[in-house]
Each structure stands twice: as structure tokens, then as C-alpha cells.
Amino acid sequence: MNNSPQWITTAKSASIHKWAEHLHKQAKEMFLKDKTHAHLIFLFKDEGLVSVNPVPPKSDQTQIHKGILQAVKQHNLYAVINIGEAWTYFPKEHDHTAFQILDGEMKVSDLNDEDKTEALYMRMESRDGDCVVFLDKIERKGDEVMLGGGKVLNEEDMKWF
């Protein structure tokens, strides 16, 4: 990968954060160029990036999650970065719907179109507890596809999840 961040084994947390920022920037550029983004999973060991894995379209998300957990345990992975397109829900204040989603009573895909947002999604998690999520709203107007406002959620923002 061109211009990839240097991996420093004695500073893994800082390195994975730099990788997350780098891959987020690349994902946005690719999305704007192609008007879509493949679902990709980047796996890191203590020594740095070890593989990039494309996920076939319409794959079962539960199976993907189980596969990632198995790979983390089996290969002693340090971190995982997951990039793709997703439906998201942005909670409102005193929002019962957010709790229904968090409790598994409903999925974002079950919501009315006006209640969910299509987004370019990237999540990084590491063995050290690092976690960051980048969400960039996908806006479609006819044949035109753009990225709107983005949000970055870190460990502090996600404590209620």
C-alpha cells in the first residue's frame, strides 16, 4: 500500500490509530471515485498488517463477526479494521429506538427509510482496548453520490453501547 504509515512495534496503539486515519482517508477517496466501497477487513498482528480480506457481497454479518473473533484468537491478532457501507442510526435525545437496537429487539435495517442513514463505515479495534469508528454519511441525488458530514466516535463516545 502506497504511503502506508510506518508500524512501530513498541508503539502499537499509536501505529494502529495512524493506520485507521490513513485507511479512513483512502476509503473516502475510493468511495468518491467509485461511488461505492467494497467490504474489507484488515488484520494486524504485533508486527503490523498481515492481511487484507475482501468480504463477498450479501455475506451474513453474524458469520463475519464469528470469523473475525476466531481469527483474532487463532492467530493472536493485535487489531482489526473493518471498512464498508452500512445503514446506521443516529440516536436522538431520550430515544427509545436506540435502546431497542442496542438490546437486539430490532435492527437498523428494520427502520423506516427516513430513520436510518446510509454511511461509509470504518471501525478499528485493538487488543489494547483502542476503538474508533468513522461514519461518513452517503448522500444520493439521482445519479450523483457524495459523502456528507462525518462523525468520529472513540472509546469515550461508545461507552453507552
C-alpha positions in Angstrom: 0.0 0.0 0.0 1.4 3.3 -1.1 2.3 5.8 1.6 1.2 3.4 4.4 2.0 4.5 7.9 5.1 3.1 9.5 4.4 0.4 12.0 6.3 0.7 15.3 6.1 -2.4 17.4 7.0 -0.5 20.5 4.1 1.9 19.8 1.4 -0.4 18.5 -1.5 1.8 19.8 -0.2 4.9 18.1 0.5 2.9 15.0 -3.0 1.4 14.7 -4.5 4.8 15.2 -2.4 6.2 12.3 -3.4 3.2 10.2 -7.1 3.9 11.0 -6.8 7.5 10.0 -4.9 6.6 6.8 -7.4 3.9 5.8 -10.3 6.2 6.5 -8.8 8.8 4.2 -8.2 6.2 1.5 -11.7 4.7 1.9 -13.3 8.2 1.4 -11.2 8.8 -1.7 -12.1 5.4 -3.1 -15.8 5.9 -2.4 -15.8 9.2 -4.1 -14.1 7.8 -7.1 -16.1 4.6 -7.4 -19.4 5.7 -5.8 -19.2 2.6 -3.7 -16.8 0.7 -1.4 -16.1 -2.9 -1.0 -16.3 -4.5 2.4 -12.7 -5.1 3.5 -11.2 -6.4 6.7 -7.6 -5.5 7.6 -5.9 -7.8 10.2 -2.9 -6.7 12.2 -0.5 -8.7 14.4 2.0 -7.2 16.8 4.3 -6.7 13.9 1.8 -4.8 11.7 -0.5 -5.5 8.8 -0.7 -9.2 7.9 -3.7 -9.4 5.6 -6.5 -7.6 3.7 -9.6 -9.7 3.3 -12.4 -8.8 0.9 -15.9 -9.9 2.1 -18.3 -11.2 -0.5 -21.4 -9.1 -1.1 -24.5 -10.1 0.9 -22.4 -12.1 3.4 -24.1 -12.9 6.7 -22.9 -10.3 9.3 -23.1 -12.8 12.2 -20.9 -15.3 10.3 -18.4 -12.5 9.5 -18.3 -11.4 13.2 -17.7 -15.1 14.3 -15.0 -15.5 11.7 -13.2 -12.3 12.9 -13.4 -13.5 16.5 -12.0 -16.9 15.5 -9.1 -15.3 13.5 -8.3 -13.0 16.4 -8.0 -15.9 18.8 -6.4 -18.4 16.4 -3.7 -16.0 15.1 -3.3 -13.8 18.2 -4.2 -10.7 16.2 -3.5 -7.3 17.6 -6.1 -5.3 15.8 -8.9 -5.4 13.2 -10.1 -2.6 10.8 -13.4 -3.2 9.1 -14.4 -0.9 6.2 -17.6 -1.0 4.2 -21.0 0.6 3.6 -23.7 0.3 6.3 -27.0 1.5 7.5 -26.7 3.5 10.7 -29.0 5.1 13.2 -28.1 8.3 14.9 -29.9 8.4 18.3 -31.8 11.4 19.4 -32.1 12.6 23.0 -34.3 10.3 25.2 -34.6 7.9 22.3 -36.4 4.6 22.9 -35.4 3.3 19.4 -31.7 3.4 20.3 -32.3 1.1 23.2 -34.4 -1.3 21.1 -31.5 -1.5 18.6 -28.9 -1.9 21.4 -31.0 -4.6 23.1 -31.3 -6.5 19.8 -35.1 -6.1 19.7 -34.8 -4.6 16.2 -32.1 -3.9 13.6 -31.3 -0.7 11.8 -32.4 -2.3 8.6 -35.9 -2.7 10.2 -36.3 1.1 10.5 -38.2 3.3 8.1 -36.0 4.9 5.4 -36.3 8.4 7.0 -35.0 7.0 10.3 -31.8 5.4 9.0 -28.7 6.8 7.3 -26.5 5.1 4.7 -22.9 5.6 5.6 -19.3 4.7 4.7 -18.3 2.8 7.9 -14.9 2.1 9.4 -14.2 0.5 12.8 -10.9 -0.2 14.4 -10.5 -2.3 17.5 -7.3 -3.5 19.1 -6.3 -5.9 21.9 -5.2 -2.9 24.0 -8.8 -1.6 24.1 -8.4 1.0 21.4 -11.6 1.6 19.4 -12.6 4.2 16.9 -15.5 4.4 14.4 -15.6 6.7 11.4 -19.1 7.3 9.9 -19.4 9.4 6.7 -23.0 10.0 5.5 -23.6 8.8 2.0 -25.8 11.2 0.1 -27.5 10.2 -3.2 -29.2 12.7 -5.5 -30.2 11.0 -8.8 -27.0 9.6 -10.3 -24.8 11.8 -8.1 -23.3 10.2 -5.0 -21.4 12.2 -2.4 -20.2 11.9 1.2 -21.8 14.3 3.6 -20.9 15.1 7.2 -18.9 12.6 9.1 -18.6 11.6 12.7 -15.7 10.0 14.6 -16.6 8.0 17.7 -13.9 7.0 20.1 -13.8 4.8 23.2 -15.4 7.6 25.3 -18.3 8.2 22.9 -19.1 4.5 22.8 -19.2 3.7 26.5 -23.0 3.6 26.4 -23.0 0.9 23.7 
